[in-house]
């Protein structure tokens, strides 16, 4: 996803400094500071929808998450994720560097850095998140009415499983874990502000744009 230089933080610590020192203050909130959360089971298409919104909605900027998972082919540090070692991630947890973090899969951690949200707010941006379901609900709880939490669901579980298989990025064992998580995450959709069924992608784009525009005007 297209993002600003993660080290262009003004008076805020760089991501290198955050890894080393971890602790920063809570992001400074103002009435016009808003956040948009997209959550969905893996393979539902939330990353595609978020990318579309970044191109369609002015002053929207992607919040880059930190993770301990290995970098995949084509990914870049500070562009797709901030890639941490497990030791770096644990140090950041201990120093209260995250708004939310969790072990999404065994031994694989993801988290939202306070420094990243502050960087984007300082740049006058509305922050948009591409998060798993539990992470999205944690951010919503933290920010309340300042955050719009959207759940993107597939038209059916069978279609979603086929999407996951077609990626060919995981072993059968890893895929089984991911599919089990899909069934678990679908149970949480009623806790989100809005649910969007991603059946016809062009319709999903229009629907998402309308919901986001209404929230930003409120």
Secondary structure, DSSP 8 states (H G I E B T S, - for coil): -----TT--TTS--HHHHHHH---------TT--EEEEE-STTSSHHHHHHHHHHHSTTEEE---EE-S---TT--BTTTBEE--HHHHHHHHHTT-EEEEEEEETTEEEEEEHHHHHHHHHTT-EEEEEE-HHHHHHHHHHHGGGEEEEEEEES-HHHHHHHHHHH--S-HHHHHHHHHHHHHHGGGGGGSSEEEEESSHHHHHHHHHHHHHHHHH-
